[in-house]
């Protein structure tokens, strides 16, 4: 893309980048381990997914994994229905993007819908689309289960 843009403008909010640039990108698999398993579900949570479809994840970071059964969940939207899966420590960093598949243990959880920064800089909320709102306990996730996020 060769669009000229003013300095300091977010290209997603300005509508300059209209589709997820990572949809066809080559990128490495991000890996981690589950460090907290939650048994919590929320309604009217109000997660505000950022307009950007991607976030950089550093090795050693700990971030929260959250499910949603909301069809509209995507970058730039608000999500109310949430199942708190738990927290994961990332052992192999990289770039996460909307549409990437989240697998915990041998269970495919679903695609990333987007990211909420309401707890930043403490941690990032990674919102995952699921058919039902599910918690970590519902999914029978265990501490130290492998986390794999891939295109």
N, C-alpha and C positions, 0 to 999 in steps of 0.2 A: 504494500500500500504506500502511495506517495503523497498522502494528504498533508498539507501544511497546517500547523496548528499553533495557536498562541502559547507562549510559555506559561507553565503553571496550570494548564487546563487538563483535566482528566479526560482522555479520549473516549472512554465509555460513557461518561455523563454527558459529554458534548455530542454524542451520537456519531463521532467520526469512525469509530470501530463498531460495526453493527452486528458482527457475529463473533463467536468464540474463536479466537485465533489458535487455540490449542486443540480444536476439534480434529485437525489433521496433522498436528505437530508430532515429531518424534520426541519422546521424553522418557526419562528413566522411571522405573518403579520406585515409589516411596514406601519405606517399611518402618514398622515399629512394633511395640509391645503394649498390651493393655495394662494400665497401672491402677485403674479404679473401675469398678463395675457398679452402675447405678440401677435402682429400681424406682424410677420416678417418671411420671407423665404429667404434662402441663397443657392447659388450654389458655388461650388469650395471652400467650407469652410475648408476642410483639418483637420477635427477632427481625431486624432490618438487614436484609442481605445486601451487601455492598454491590455497586454496579459492576465492578471488575469480576470477571469469571475465574480469576486465578489468585493464588497466594503462594509465596515462597515459604517453605518449611525447612528449618534448620535441623540438622542432626542434634539430638539432645533436647529439643523443644517438647513441651507437654501441652497438648491441646484437647479440647472437648469434642466428642462425637455425639451428634444429636440426630434423631430420626424425625421425619415429618411425613404425614400421609396427604399433605396438601398438593393437589395437582399443579397449582399455579407457582409453586416454589421454584424460583430461578433468580439469578442475579438482578438486584434492584427491587425485588418484591419484599413484602412483609410476610412472616410466617408466625402463626399463632399456635398451631397444633404441634406439640413436641414431645418426643420420648427421649429421655436422657439415657444414652447408652453408657457413657463413661468417659474416661480420659485415657489418652495414649501417649507414650513417649516415643518420639521418632528416632530411630536408629540409623536410617538412611534418609537424608534430606533430599529435596528437589522442589519441583513446582507441582502443586495440586491445581486442578481445574474442574469447573463444572462439567459433569458428564463422566468424570473418572469413576471407575468402579471400586467400591470399598468392600474388602473381604476381611473377615475376622475369623481366625482359626480356619476352618474349611467352609464357613458359611458366607455366601455372597449376600451382603446387606443391601446394596443398591448403589445408584450413582450419586455423586455429589451434586447437590442443588445449588449451593453457594456458601458464602461465608458471612458470619456476623461478628463484628468487632466490639460488641457491647462490654466485654470484660477486658479489652486491651488496655494496657500492655501485659496484663497478667497471662491471658491466653486467648486463643482464637476459637470460635465456635464453628465447627465444620458440620453443615447441615446436609443430611443424606435423605434422598427420596426413598420411601418404602411404601408398600401397599397398605400397611397398617402402622399406626403409631406404636412403636415398640421401645422398650427399655433394654438395657443390657441383661437384666435378669430374665426378661421374656425370651431373649435370644440365647439364653444359657451360656453366655460368655463367661470365661474364667480369667482370673488374673494371669498375666504373662502370655495370654493367647497372642499369636502372631497377627499383626495388622499389615495388610498389603493394599496399596492404592495404586491402580494402574489404568492406563488408557484403554 
